[in-house]
Amino acid sequence: MATLYILYGSATGNSQHIAKDLASTVSPSNSSFTEVICTELNDFKKKCLPKWETDPTPNKKHALIVVCSTTGNAEAPENADRFTRFIKRKTTKANQFEFVAFSVLGLGDSNYDVFCATGKLIDKKLADLGGTRVMPLACADEGTGTLEEVVDPWVEVVVQKMEEACFGTSSNIASGQVSDLSSVTSMEEKKIENEDIMPTPLLAVEKPTATSDGVRTVRNLLKISSTDTMPTVEDSSLPSLGASLSSCKLINEEEMEKRIRGDSIADNMTVSSASSGIYYTLSKPYESKVIGARYLTNTNGECAKKVSGMCDAIQRDEEVLMRAMKMYEDSFPLKPANGESKDDITYDKNSKRVIEMSLSLPDDFTLEYEPGDSVGLIVPNSPQATNFILEMLQRNHNILPSQKISVDANTPMAVEDVIRNNVDLCSTMKKKRLYLLSMFATDAEEQKALRLLCSSEEKGDLFTFYVEQQNRSVVDMLKEFPSCQSITLEGLLGCLPSIPPRYYSVCSSPMKERQNGAVNHCLKVAFSVVDYLTPGIAEDTNSHRRIGGLATRYLECLCSSFLANETLSVNPTVSIFPKPTHDFRLPADLSTPLILIGPGTGIAPFLGFLSHRQAQYALLESSEAAEMASEGTWRGGYELDPEELNITDRDARGLNVAVDYMRKQSAGEIDVFFGCRYSNHDWLYEKELKEFKAAGIVSNLYTAFSREGDEKMYVQTLMKTEKACGDRVVQMITEKGASVYVCGDGNAMGKDVQDTITSLLAAKMNASDGAAYMNQMKATGRFVLDIWS
């Protein structure tokens, strides 16, 4: 049996979707592989390693394709971390992969300095451990929206190349980066391939009836009159697709009863999470109670008071949730109503609402965190999107919401649960998914328009204007191209990825919470409620529409009682799991100076940093430290070198090791940079930051307000234009050895801050020395980024 192994490491779902999509295109009828195993990288020991260690004769090699993203600061995704530890381990055999031929696709974000770190690590270590590299490492950028430019040509040829390496006469060993791959598969072969793997539409393509909104807008954008023929595109310009991201099977009552009888045996078997060391993950989250919330912005709480009376029903009644969302929209308009005149600042502030939310943690401390960590939240699709799809499936295919379905041969679930909780109905559509959707269009004009949208041929940035800028989701496309509503359930699942979790930085310190005598084990996160208008386009009558964040809009409704300072009979719950970081950590040495740069919600993790430092300072003179040390519960976050432990005779109360060590420490200075739009509206944690400064925790607090002057002022502008500020940054870095942390929106901010600091260093040294110094800081962990796109 010739098996193709496709393993993925995925944080947001992109790598998983690419891997599954690729796996669906491979079968015995179109390849030399008789079996495909597509699974997480962390499943390698159970599903792959025993086979990889055997000689594959008569084949030349076992075939392995890896698709892996990088998360945070050069960290492996949670479902790939065990594999990366295995290949880095010194005890791993030097020829571990001698019978394996491999190709690696890395996904990364160029906003981070170390791009595609995990993909590069896997590619290098597989080769170092005896594996045969078939294709050059491919690196795709998720941060710039150009993912498909690398992924598509790589996907087109990788299986063919693996076949040649494992069954053919050429080993195709390669090194370096991806070169021109377009010539490997001829246009005619690609056309045949797509025809073979595409699902058959429910109905044949008909002549156009009344012009749909989608067709009308595409015509307007391309300046094509209603009487002119819609242009066609070549199949060669369309994305290369697999048949489906998921397979599904409707389960009848008889089969369901058999499965239930079989499951009852498994139900009596238990697995201890403690023994495995894994407690809460994306697949097995913790149901956390929301135990507090407040607006960090100067936001009117009247709407929260109105909604608070509905909070007990929000999680169990979709009608109530939709009503609550509508009340928030009406209370915070983003544009003038007819005849109304308000200045733009009002609407600008309405769109900027930031909430701090407190979440309960298990009392048994099976979910712990440190400042710098993030937490993942799992949320359902909006009720509006869910109901639209369920009604469509029932109307066109007589599939009831309660009908049981098995997806990818997993445990059967109700169709309603799959649509609400599993597939992503609200994210912006990608070209590949549009192409799959077009196969189900029963209207010829709609199919042509959809093919134009997903074509690689230049059509005046049609996809950018119509789909990306307007954030059109699959529900939007189905409404505007209604003949596609004939799509089957399996086709729909193939069209859609799973809902990615939302990650938020923790803004609290467990040490500080314990010192404050917190009754409940908890953490805090801060998030900005996503609420904005898309650009207005004259040719698109559905443009300039309001977009709300799937997670944050839901969470705002959920937190309403707390936002209104009212009590709840039952606390709402959210599904969470920890996302630890390895690099975005406070230095172990308390004397290390810090420069913390966090515009907007980027300030959130630094509240955790500052609270933790304050708690550490409090321990300097506290006998509590000695008691903790003698009891074996010391968690001060310090690395104690053996030569520093000058242990002497003590009284019967125990060792004062921790206090001795901490008293030798001198507190390092901390400078904080914060930026926002308006000082009277979104200066997040203003009170706390000023208190930290008054208490001496913060040495200097620099603020920049971008909407309050003639010219926009950002934190990096402050460093460049105010000499004293720029000089202080250079002094802290070069003379005092400060570590620099940058957190916030990655849309140019991270790079601009880095470039600004590099230019300040260059002014003191010279251009080459300034750049070299910055590179050294990054290499030694003194310049650390935590940014998002």
N, C-alpha and C positions, 0 to 999 in steps of 0.2 A: 504494500500500500504506500503510495506517494502522498505525503501530507504537506500542505502549505500552512505554515504557522504565521498568523498575522496577529501580533501583540501590540497593545496600545497602552499608553499612559496619558490620562486625560484629566484636567482640572475643571474645565468649563464645558466639555462635551465635544469640542471640535475634533480632537484626535480620534475619539471613539467613533464619531460619525464617519470620518474618512476611512478608518479601518473597516468598519462594518460595510460601508458602501463598496469598498474594494473587494471584500470577501464575497459579497453577493454576486459579483461578476464572474467568479471562478467556479467552474463545474467540470466534471469529466468529459462533457460534450464539447467544451471549447478549450480544454487545457490538458496537460499531462498529469495534473494533480487529481487524485481520486477522493481526496478529503481536504477540507479546510477547517482549521481550528482558529477561531477568532475570539480572543479573550484578553483580559487585563494582563499587563506584564507581571503583576504580583502572583498570577496563577502559574508561573513558569515551572515551579518545582513539582507541582501535582500533575499538570497536563502536558509538560514538554520535556523537562530535563531527562527523565529516564530514556526517552527515545533519542534525544540529541547525543547521548553518550554512547550510542551503538553505531556500528558501521552500517551505513545505509545501502550497501551493495544490494542490487546492481546499480542503484543510483549513485551519482557522484557525491552528493551532499544532501543534508536536510535543508529545506528552504525556510528561511525566517525573514519576515518583513516586520519592521518596527515603526510605529507611528507614535511619537511621544512629544508632548508639550513641556514647557518649562514654566514653573510657577514661582512667584515671588522673586527673590534675589538669587537666581541660579539654583533653585530647588526642584527636586523631582515631584511630580504629582503624587498624591496620596496612594493611588493604585499602582504606582511604579516604584515606590521607595524601597521595597524589599529587594526588588531586582537590581536596582542601582547599588544597594549596599552589598549584594552578593558579588557583583562584578568588580567592585572596588576592594573587596576583602583580600587580604594577603594570603589567606589559607585556600582561596579558590585555585583549583588546578591550573597550571600554566597553559595547558592545552585543552581547556574545558570545552571549547567550541571548535575543535579540529574537524568535526564532521558536519559543521554548519556553514552554509552560505547565506549571507545576509545583505539586506539593504535597509537604510534608515532614513526616515523623513522626520525632521525636527520642526516643531512649531515653537515660535518665540515672539517676543515683543521687543522691537528695536528701541523702544523708550528706555529699556534697561541696558546697562553697559555690557553685561555679559549676555549675548544674544544666543538663544537656542542651546543653552549650556547642557541640558540633560541629553538632548539629541546628540550633541558633539561627544559627550562622555560615553554614551552607549556605543556610538560608532567606533570610537577609539578603543574602548575596552574589549569589544567583541573581536576586533582585529588583533589586539595585543594577546588575547587568550586563545589564539589559534584559528579564529573564524576567517572565512574568505569573503572579502568585500566584493559584492557584485556590481553595485552602482555607487557613484559618489554620494556622499552625504548631501541631502537636500534640506535647505533651511528656509522655511516659509514664515512671513511676518504677519502676525495677527494684529499688530499695533497700527499698521498703516492702511489696512483694508485691502492689501494686495495678496492675500493668501492664495487665491486661485491661480495667480500667475505662476507660482512655483508648483502648487499641488497638482493642477490639471495635467501638465505634461509629464510629471513624474508618475502619476497614477496610470496614464496611458500605456507606459512601457514597462513598468516594474515587474509585472507578472511574466511577461515574455522574457525579460532578461533573467529572471529567476529560473525559468524553464531551461534556458540555454545553459546556465551555469550548473544546474542539477542533472540534466539529462543529455545535454548537447556535447559538442566537441570543444567548445570554448569556455574557459572559466570566467571570462569577462571581468577580471579583477581590475578595479579602478580606484583612483584616489583623487582628492581635490573636491571641487564644487561641481554642481550640476551644469552641464553644458547644453548645447542645443539638442533637444530630444524630439523635436517635432517631426523629423524625417523618418523616425523609426516605424511609425504606423502610417500606412498610406491613407489617403482620404477615403478611398473606396472601402478599405478594411474597416475604418472607423465607422462608416455608415452602416456596414453589415453588422458590426459588433453592436451598435446601438439598437438596431432593429431586432437583433436576437434577444437582447436583455430587457427591452422595454415592456411593461405590462400592457395588455390589450385594453384599450378604452372600452367603456361600457357600451357606448353608442358610436355609430359611424359619424364622421364629420359631415355636417349638413351645410347647406347654403345659409348665408347670414340672414338673420331676421332683423328685428329692431336693433339699432346700434347701441351697444352697452357703454356704460361710463368709461370702462377701461379702453375700449377701442377708440372712442371719441377723443379721449385725452391723448392717447398715443398719436393719433392723426394730427391733433393740434400741435403737439410738441415737434412733430416732424414736418409741419406745414403741408400736410396732405389734405386736400379737400375731400369732402364726402363722396364726390363723384369719381375721384381718381382711384386707381387700383392700389391696394396696400402692397408694398414691396415684400418680396420673399427673401429669405436668407438661406445660404448653403448649409447643409448638415455639418460640413466640416468646421463651421464657425460656432457650433453649439457645444455645450459642455459634454464631456464623456461621463455617462452615468451608470450606476449599478441599478438593478431592478428595484431594490428596496432597502431601506435601512433596517427594517424589521419584517419578520414573517409573522403571520397571525392566523389563528384558526378559531372559528366560532365553535363553542362547546355546547352540545345539547344536554338535556337533563339526565339522560341515561349515562353518558360519559362523565358528567359532573359527579354523579353518585359514585361511580367507580373510583374517580380521583379522590373523593372525600374519604372513602373507605381506605384507600392506600395512604392518604395523608395522616390518618389517625394513628398509624404505626409510628410514623416519624414524629408525631406530636409528643409521644411518650419518651422520646430521646432528647436529652438536654445537653447543651454545650456551655461550658463555663467561660464567660468572657474574660474573667480574671485570669484564667490559666493561659489564654492566648495573649493577654496584654493589650487587646484591642477592645475598646468599649463602645465608642460612638463614632460612626462614620456616615458618609453620604447615604449609604444603603441601609444603615441602622442608626438613625439619628436619635437624639434625646428630645423628649417632649418637654420643653421648658415653659414655665409660666412667665408671663409678662407681669412683673411686680412693681413697675414704676415707669414713668415717662414724663418728659417736659420738653417744651419748645426751647431751643437754644437761640433761635431768632426772636426778634421783637414782633411776634405774630399774635394777632387777635385770637383769643380763645373762645369767642362766642359760638362759632360753629361746633367746636369740640363739645361745648355744653349741650347743644341741641342733639348731637349724635350720641352723647354719653348714655342717654336713656335707652338707646337701642343696642348698646354694646353686648349685653347678655345674649342677644340673638344673632349677632353678626356672623359668628362662625357656623351656625347651624341653619341659617335661613338666607339664601342667596338674594332674595328680594330685598331683605333688610340691608344687606351689604351694598347692593346697587343703589338703594335709596341714600345710604350714607355717603357713597362716593359722589353722587349727584349733588348732595348738600355742600360738600367741600368745593366742588367745581363752581357752584353758584356763589359761594361765600368769598371765593378768591378768583374773580374774573381776571383773564389775561389780556383782554382787549375791550374797548368800550362797547357797551350795548348801543342800540340805535338811539341817537339823539343825546347820548351821554358824553360828557367831556371831562376827562381826568388826565393828569399828566402821566407820562410814560413811567415815571418813577414808581407810581402806585402799582402798576401791573408788574414791573420788574421785581418789586418786593413781594408781591403776591406769589410769584413763581419761585421764590427762594424761602423755603420752609425747612428748617433743620430740627431734627428730633433726637434727643438722647433717650435711649430705652434701656431699662434694667431687666435682666433675665435671670431666672433662678437656675442654679446648678445642683446636681445631685448631692445630697447630704453626706454620702459616703466618699466624696472626693474622687469619684471615678472620672470626672471631667474637670481637669485643672488647666490653668493657663498662666502665662507670664506676660508682662507688658511687651507689646510688639506683636503678639499673636493676633490672629483674626478668627472670626467665627463664621461658619457657613449657615445660611438660613434657606430652608426649603419652603417654597410657596406654591399654591395652586394657580392654575390659569384663572383669568377673570371670568366671572359668571356669564358676562355677555358673550365672550368668545366661546366658552364651553357650551352654552345653550344653543348658539347658532349651529355649531357642528353636530350636536346631538339631534337637533331637529332636522338638519339636512340628511343625516344618515337614515333617520326613521322615514322621512318623506320619500327618499329616492331608492332606498334598499330595504325598507321595512326592518331595520335593525333597531331594536328597542334599547334604551339606556341600560336596562337591567340584564340584557343578554351577556352571558359569560364568554370571555375570549381569552385565548392563550397566546401571548406574544413571545416570540422566540422560544417556544416550547416551555415557557415558565408557568408558574402556578396561575390558573385561570382567575381573571378579575372581571368585574362588570365593565362593560364598554364605557359607562359613565365615569368610572374611576380612572380608566386609562386616559380618556380625553381630558379629564380635569387635572390629573396629577402627574401624568407621564410625558405627554408630548407637548412641545412648545408651540402654542398657538399665537403668541404675542410678539415674538422677535421679528426683526426685519428679514424678509425673504432673501435667499441667496439665488444666484443664477441657476445652479444645478437643480434646486427644488422647483424653480419656475419652469424649467424645461420638462421636468417630470409632470408638473401640473398641466402643461400645455398638451400632453398626450391624451388627456381626458376631455379636452375642449370639444364640444359637439358643434360648435359654431366656427366656420372656416375663418372668418375675420378675427375672432378672438384668438384662435390658434396662431394665426400669422402675427398678431400683435405681441403675444407672449413669446414667440420665437424671436421677434425683433428685440424684445427686452433682455433676453438671456444670451443673445448673440455676442460674439467677440468682435464683430464688425463695428466700426465706428459709426454711430448713428446720432451724433450730436449729444453724447453723454446721456442717452435716453434712460438707461438703467439708473444712473446717478440721480437724475432729476425726478423720475417717476417713483422709484422704489426706495433708494437709500435716503435721500433728503426728506422724503415724506414718511419714512419708517413704516412702509406698508407690510403688514403681516399676511399670513396665509388667509386669515378671515377677510381682510381687506380685499385681497386678490379674488377670492371666491365671490365676494359681493359685486365687485366691479367687472368680473368676467364670469357671469352666472352659469354659462354652459359647462363650466368646469365642476359644477356642483354634482355632476354625475360620477365624480371620482369615487372609487370603491374604498372600503375601510382599509384594505391592505395597501392600496395606492396612497392613501392619506398618511398612513404610518411610514411609508417609504419616503414621503415628502417632508417629514418633520423630524427634527432631532428631539431629544429629551429636554425637559426644562432644566437649564443650568442653575445651580445654587447661586445665591447672592452672598458675597463675602463682605464683611464689615470689620474694620479694625477695632480691637478692644480699647476702651478709653479709661480703664480703671486698673487698680493694682490690688492683687489679693492680699499683699502684706498690709497695705493701708486699710483695706476693708476689715481685716482682723484687728488691727490696732483701734479702729473706730468702734469695735464691739458689734460688728454686724451680726444680726441673728441668723440671717439666711446666707448661705453660700451663693454668691451671685457674681455677675459681670455686667458691664455697661458697654453699649455701642452707640455710636452716633451716625446718623444717615441723613442725607438730603432728599427730601421728597421730590422725585422726578416729575416735573409738571411744566410743560412748555408748548409753544406753538411752532409748527413746522413752517418753513418759508412759504410765502404766498407766491403762486405762479399763475399768471393770467390764463395760460392755456389749460390749467388744471383746476376745475371747479371744486374739487375735493381737497385742494391744498389749504395751507394755513389752518390746519386742524390741530386740535389739542391732543397731546400725547401725555399719558400718565404712566409712571413706572409701575410695572406689574407688582413688584414686591413692596415698594415704599408707599404707594397709594393705599394698598391693603393694610400695611402696618399702621399708617396714620389713623385709619378707621378703627383698627383694633385697639389703639392706645388712647382713644378719645376720652374715656373716663379719667385717666390719669392726667391728660392734657388740660382737662377742665377741673382738676383737683377734686374729683368726686369719687366715691367708693363704688366697688364692684361686688356683687354677690359671688361671682365666679370669675377667677382670673382667666383671661384668654391664654391660649398656648401656641407656641411656634416650634417647629422641628429644627433643631440645630445640631451642629457637630463642630469640633475644634479644627482649626487649621494652624498648627504651630509654625513658627518661623525659626530658621537657624541663624540668620544674619542680622535681622532687624531687632537687635537686643541691646540693652544697656551694657556698657563696658563693665567687666567684673570689678575693675579698680575704681573705687569711689572718687579718687582724686582726678580722674580724667575729665577735662573740660568738655563741654558739649555745645554744639551749635545746632539748634532744632529749627528746621524750616518747614512750616506747615500751613500754607494758605488754604482757606476754606475748610472743608471737613478733614483736610490733611493734618489739622491740629489735633484731631481726636487721639491718635496713639500717644502723642506727646503729653496729653493729660495723664495718661497712665504712667509714662516715664517720670513726670514730675512728682506725681503722687507717690510713686515707688521710691524716688530719691528722698522725698520728705520723710517717708517711713523709715528709710535707712538711716537718715540723720538722727531721727528720734531714738534709734537703737544705740547710738553712740554712747549715751549716758544712761542707758536703761539696764537694770539688772535682769530684765526679761530675757535679754540675749543669753546671759549665762545660764538661766534656767532652761532655755530652749536647747542650748548646747549640751548641758548635762543630761537632759531627757532624751537626747537623740533626735530632736525635732527641729534642729536649726535649718532654716531655709533662707538665709540672708542673701543668697545669690552671690557668694564670694568664692573664689578659688584660693584655698589656703595652701601655700607652699610649705613643705615640711620644715625648712629652715626658719620659717616665721613663727613656728609654734614653740615658744619658750615656756614649757610647762613647768610650773613650780608647785610646791605643796599648797594645798588650799584647805579651807575649812570643810566641814561635813556637807555643806550645801552643794558642792560639786565644782567643776572646772569653769573658770571664767575665760575660756579660750577666745570666744567670739568677741567679748568686750575688749580684751587685750588687743586683738587684731584691729578692730574698728577704731579704737582710740589712736592707733598709729596712722590712720587715714586722714588726709586733709581734703575737705570737700572741694571738688573742682567747680569752676565757674560754669554757668549755663546761660547762653544767650538764645533768645527765642525770637523767631521771625514769623509774623502772622499777617495775612492779607485777606481782604474781602471787598465787597462792593461799597457798603455803607456802614459807617461807624455806629450809626444809631439803629441799625437793623440786623445785620448778620455778623457782627463781631462776636464770634462764638467763644464762649467761656471767658468773656471779658472780666467778670468778677473774679473768677478763679485765677486767671493769669496775673491780675493786679495783686491778688493776695499772695501768690507765690513770690512775686517781686518784693512785696513789702516784708515777707518773711525771710528774704535773703536766699530763697531757693533759686530764683531767677536773677541773674546779675543785670541783664539788659533786655528790655522788651521793645522790639522794633515792629511797627505796624504800618501797613500800606493800604489805602482805601481807593480803589480804582475808579469809582464813579463820583468822587467829591472834588475834583479839580478840573482845570481846563484840559490837562493831559492825564491819561490813565497812569496810575502809579501801582506797580507791582513790587513784590519783595526784591526781585532782582534789580528793578529800577532803583530802589532805595539804596542798594549796595553800590550801584554805579554812580549815582548822582550826589549822594551825601558822603563827603570825603571821610568824616569821622567814622561813619558806619563801615565803609569799605576798609579803612585802616584797621578797625577793630577786628574785622573778619580775618584779615591777613595776620594780625598779631596773634589772635587766638589759635590759628592753624599752625603758623610757622614757629612761634616762640613758646606757646604753651601746650602744643601737641593736642589740640582739640579734635574730637571726632565729630563729623558732620552727618546729620540725618536729614533726608528730604522726603516728604510724604505729601501726596495730593494727586490731582488730576494730571495724567501724563500727556495731555495735549500741549506739548511744547514746554510746559512749565519745568519739568525735570531737567531737560536739556538746556533750557535757558539759564537756570540757576547754576548748573555745572559749568556752562561756558562763562558765565559772569565771574564765578569764583576763580576759574582758570585764568581769566584775563587780569583779575586783581593780583593773583600770584605772579603772573608774567610781568606786570608793571613793577613789582618789587625785585624780581629776578631778571629773566628775559623770557621771550616767547617759548623757546624750547624747554627751558628749565621749569617754567610754570606748568606746561603740559606734562612734563615728566613727573613733577611733584604730585599733580593730580592723579596720574596713573598709579603712582606708588601708594597714595592714600587709598585708592580703590582696592589695590592688591592686598593691602594690610588691614582692610576692614574699617578704615577711618573715614570713608565716604560711602554711605549706604543709602540706597533708594528704596522706597516702597510707593510705587505709583500705579495708577490704573488708567485704562484708556476709555 
